[in-house]
Amino acid sequence: MIQTRGLCYRYPGGSELRFPDVEVPHGAVLLLSGPSGSGKSTWLALVAALVAPSAGTLHVADQAMGDLRGATADAWRAAHIGFLPQKLHLSAALTVQQNLAMAQWAAGRAEDKARIHATLQALGVAELAGRLPHQLSGGQAQRVALARAVLLKPRVVLADEPTASLDDEAAAQAVRLLHTTAQQHGATLVIATHDARVASLLTAQEGDGLGQIGFSRLSLAREQLSK
Ligand SMILES: Nc1ncnc2c1ncn2[C@@H]1O[C@H](COP(=O)(O)OP(=O)(O)OP(=O)(O)O)[C@@H](O)[C@H]1O
């Protein structure tokens, strides 16, 4: 669940960004769209408790975000937020298995090989566990990064431009994979994108009967920057 009211963020010495209110039920999908510079990354950073709002209220997975600071915010993020960044940030020197184990260590948990295997298997990439990132195709690397994002069973999955530089077929596959994976984990999914194809892909997903709750939209415009 994500709920915002009068949410604003001001970069030090910069303009204030004001975000429209949203209410995304648990397990639903939010399409966060808008042109470059409209505030998508900032909104994701607020939801992930990487930065604190300058005004307004924000609740994510039943947590009031204004109350979270420092190490508490880090621990909360590790436990509840799965992040699929545009640049996948797999550690080049570590195997697929070790990249996922790293996520468990970073969250202060013991390495759980069975869980890593099951998560990779659910995404069809278990046989790649011993490979290094440079030995993966782009699509395989994205599956591995998604496995890492959902490994700790987050309540919210944030995907930043997951279809950038993908052709139509690969983009459809990426959106389907994100949607079904988030649903399997009962997680709320946010897809931040300026790719117009994603809205029609999500609509098609619903038509296929894959979505039960539906998706909502948060469309940002550069004009929301107050001068
Ligand atoms: N560190 C910063 N200091 C000051 N202003 C910033 C900073 N980071 C971003 N901004 C400004 O905040 C606004 C929103 O930026 P943001 O990166 O959130 O947009 P975006 O929609 O994610 O863009 P893109 O699609 O290009 O990644 C922009 O006007 C940007 O210039």
The ligand as an SDF file (V2000), in Angstrom:
LIG
                    3D

 31 33  0  0  0  0  0  0  0  0999 V2000
   20.3910   16.6060   -6.4900 N   0  0  0  0  0  0  0  0  0  0  0  0
   19.5710   17.4980   -7.0520 C   0  0  0  0  0  0  0  0  0  0  0  0
   19.6750   18.8010   -6.7480 N   0  0  0  0  0  0  0  0  0  0  0  0
   18.8390   19.7120   -7.2780 C   0  0  0  0  0  0  0  0  0  0  0  0
   17.8580   19.4010   -8.1530 N   0  0  0  0  0  0  0  0  0  0  0  0
   17.7190   18.1150   -8.4970 C   0  0  0  0  0  0  0  0  0  0  0  0
   18.5570   17.0920   -7.9720 C   0  0  0  0  0  0  0  0  0  0  0  0
   18.1680   15.8870   -8.5120 N   0  0  0  0  0  0  0  0  0  0  0  0
   17.1320   16.1700   -9.3150 C   0  0  0  0  0  0  0  0  0  0  0  0
   16.8600   17.4900   -9.3190 N   0  0  0  0  0  0  0  0  0  0  0  0
   15.8020   18.1710  -10.0730 C   0  0  0  0  0  0  0  0  0  0  0  0
   14.5290   17.6590   -9.6480 O   0  0  0  0  0  0  0  0  0  0  0  0
   13.6730   17.4990  -10.7690 C   0  0  0  0  0  0  0  0  0  0  0  0
   13.1620   16.0630  -10.8270 C   0  0  0  0  0  0  0  0  0  0  0  0
   14.2520   15.1890  -11.1180 O   0  0  0  0  0  0  0  0  0  0  0  0
   14.0590   13.6080  -11.2010 P   0  0  0  0  0  0  0  0  0  0  0  0
   15.4190   13.0280  -11.4000 O   0  0  0  0  0  0  0  0  0  0  0  0
   13.2650   13.1690  -10.0340 O   0  0  0  0  0  0  0  0  0  0  0  0
   13.1680   13.4770  -12.5330 O   0  0  0  0  0  0  0  0  0  0  0  0
   12.8710   12.1650  -13.4280 P   0  0  0  0  0  0  0  0  0  0  0  0
   11.4490   12.2960  -13.8660 O   0  0  0  0  0  0  0  0  0  0  0  0
   13.2390   10.9610  -12.6640 O   0  0  0  0  0  0  0  0  0  0  0  0
   13.8550   12.3630  -14.6470 O   0  0  0  0  0  0  0  0  0  0  0  0
   14.5290   11.2320  -15.6000 P   0  0  0  0  0  0  0  0  0  0  0  0
   13.3810   10.5410  -16.3050 O   0  0  0  0  0  0  0  0  0  0  0  0
   15.3730   12.0470  -16.5250 O   0  0  0  0  0  0  0  0  0  0  0  0
   15.3230   10.3220  -14.7110 O   0  0  0  0  0  0  0  0  0  0  0  0
   14.4630   17.9270  -12.0060 C   0  0  0  0  0  0  0  0  0  0  0  0
   14.1370   19.2640  -12.3070 O   0  0  0  0  0  0  0  0  0  0  0  0
   15.8980   17.8240  -11.5450 C   0  0  0  0  0  0  0  0  0  0  0  0
   16.6980   18.7770  -12.2150 O   0  0  0  0  0  0  0  0  0  0  0  0
  1  2  1  0
  2  3  1  0
  2  7  2  0
  3  4  2  0
  4  5  1  0
  5  6  2  0
  6  7  1  0
  6 10  1  0
  7  8  1  0
  8  9  2  0
  9 10  1  0
 10 11  1  0
 11 12  1  0
 11 30  1  0
 12 13  1  0
 13 14  1  0
 13 28  1  0
 14 15  1  0
 15 16  1  0
 16 17  2  0
 16 18  1  0
 16 19  1  0
 19 20  1  0
 20 21  2  0
 20 22  1  0
 20 23  1  0
 23 24  1  0
 24 25  2  0
 24 26  1  0
 24 27  1  0
 28 29  1  0
 28 30  1  0
 30 31  1  0
M  END
$$$$
